[in-house]
Amino acid sequence: MRRHRITTPERAAQEILDGMERDAYRILVGRDAKLMDVLYRLNPRRSAALTAAKMQSLLER
C-alpha cells in the first residue's frame, strides 16, 4: 500500500497564514488540494467522479 505524505497541522497553519498575508482569494493547503483544483478546473464532471470513486473505495475497506 502506498503511503501518502500528510500535511502537518503546523504546515497547514503556515500556508493559511501566508495566504492571508498575501490577501489570497483562495488558499489551497497541501499538494492534493492543488491537484484537485487543477483537475476540477480542467474537467469538473470527471474530477467529481474521480473523487466519488476514491471515497467509495476508502469506505469499502
C-alpha positions in Angstrom: 0.0 0.0 0.0 1.3 3.5 -0.9 1.8 5.9 2.0 0.9 9.5 1.3 2.6 12.4 2.8 0.3 14.3 5.1 0.4 18.0 5.6 1.2 18.6 9.3 -1.1 20.9 11.2 1.8 23.3 11.6 2.5 23.4 7.9 -1.2 23.8 7.1 -1.5 26.7 9.6 1.6 28.4 8.0 0.2 28.0 4.5 -3.1 29.6 5.6 -1.4 32.4 7.4 0.8 33.1 4.3 -2.2 33.1 2.1 -4.0 35.6 4.5 -0.9 37.9 4.5 -1.0 37.9 0.7 -4.7 38.6 0.8 -5.2 35.5 -1.4 -8.7 34.9 -2.8 -8.2 31.1 -2.4 -5.9 29.2 -0.2 -5.2 25.6 -1.1 -3.4 23.6 1.6 -1.5 20.5 0.5 -0.5 19.0 -2.8 -3.7 17.0 -3.1 -5.8 20.2 -2.8 -3.7 21.9 -5.5 -4.0 18.8 -7.8 -7.8 18.6 -7.3 -8.2 22.3 -8.0 -6.4 21.9 -11.4 -8.4 18.8 -12.2 -11.6 20.4 -11.3 -10.8 23.5 -13.5 -9.9 21.2 -16.4 -12.9 18.9 -16.2 -15.3 19.4 -13.3 -17.5 16.3 -14.1 -14.6 13.9 -14.3 -13.0 15.4 -11.2 -16.2 14.8 -9.2 -16.4 11.2 -10.5 -12.8 10.5 -9.5 -13.4 11.9 -6.0 -16.5 9.9 -5.6 -14.8 6.7 -6.7 -11.9 7.2 -4.4 -14.2 8.0 -1.4 -16.2 4.8 -2.2 -13.0 2.7 -2.3 -12.0 4.1 1.1 -15.4 3.3 2.6 -15.3 -0.3 1.4 -12.1 -1.1 3.3 
